[in-house]
Amino acid sequence: MIYPTDLTDSQWQVIKLLLPPRLWRRKRKQSIRAIINAILYVVKGGISWRMMPKDLPDWRLVYYYFRQWAKEGLVQQLHDQLVTKVRLKVGREASPSLGLVDS
């Protein structure tokens, strides 16, 4: 099944280039794209891992990858690189020149 949170082909092409080469070294039962789509389903949908639909990869596998990538800093690295790409695409500087904290 296709979900609204799934990456489009063009989005996947961008993200695939940002992922570390070690992710492509071995064959997997579930593709990295399927894992990322499942992570996006949980994060964007605000559901618990155990409530993932059964047609997505097993929640334990998806959670394992998410936790591993978060510990390694890959999640933050992907976020930062994508934010930079979007800012540059709309004609802004790569990083904001001002930060504002509101209580």
N, C-alpha and C positions, 0 to 999 in steps of 0.2 A: 504494500500500500504506500502511496505517496502522501506525505504530511506537509502542511504549510510551513513547517519549520525546517524541512529538508533543504539542503544546499542545492542551488541551481548548478547546472554544468559550468557556467562561467565563474560562479563563486568557488566551486570546487577547484577549478584550474588555478585560481589565485592562491587558495589556502594550501593546495598540494605543493606548490613551490616553496612555501614557508616552512613546511614540516622538515624535521631533520632526516637525513638520508638513512639513518639506522632503522627507521620505520619500514623501509622497503626491502630490507635484507632477507626477511624470511616470509614464507608463505603462511597465510592465516585462513582460518575457516570463515571469519568475518572480515570484510574489508575495512580499512581505516575510514573510508567515507561513511560506511554504515555505522561505525562506532561514533563518529563525529555527529552524524545526523541524529542518533539516539541521545547523545549528550545535549544537543540543541533542543530536542523534544522535551527533555526534562527541565532544562534551564529556562527556556522560553515559556513553557507551559506551567511552570511552578508546581509540578507534581513530585511525588516521592519516587525514588528509584524503583521500588517494588511495584509501583502502579504503571510501569511502562507496558504498552501493548505487547502481546505475545508475538507479533510479527516482526518486532524489532529484536536485535541481538539480546541475549540474556542480560538482565539488569546487573547481575554480579560482574559480568565481563566488562560492561560499559562503565560501571562504577570503578572497577579496578583501574581501567585506563584513565578515567578522569582523575582519580586520586594520584596515580603515578605521574601524570603529566602536570598536575598542580604542584606536587612536591618538587618536581624537577624545574619548575618555573616555565614550562612550555605554554601553559594556558595564558599566563601573563605576557609572555613574549609574543604569542600570536595576537593577543589583544592589542598590544602596543604597536606592532607592525601594521595591523589592519587600520588602527586609528590614524597612524601616520600616512598610510596610503590614501585614505579617504580625505584627510585634511589637504594633502598635496593636490588631489584630484579636483577639489573645489577652489583651489587657488589660495589656500592659507599656508602659513608656515608649518613646518613639520610638527612642531610642538607649540602649545599655547604659550603666549608671552605673559599671561596673567592667570593666577589662580585665586579663587574666591571660596572661602569657607563660611557657611551660614549656620547659625545655631538654630 
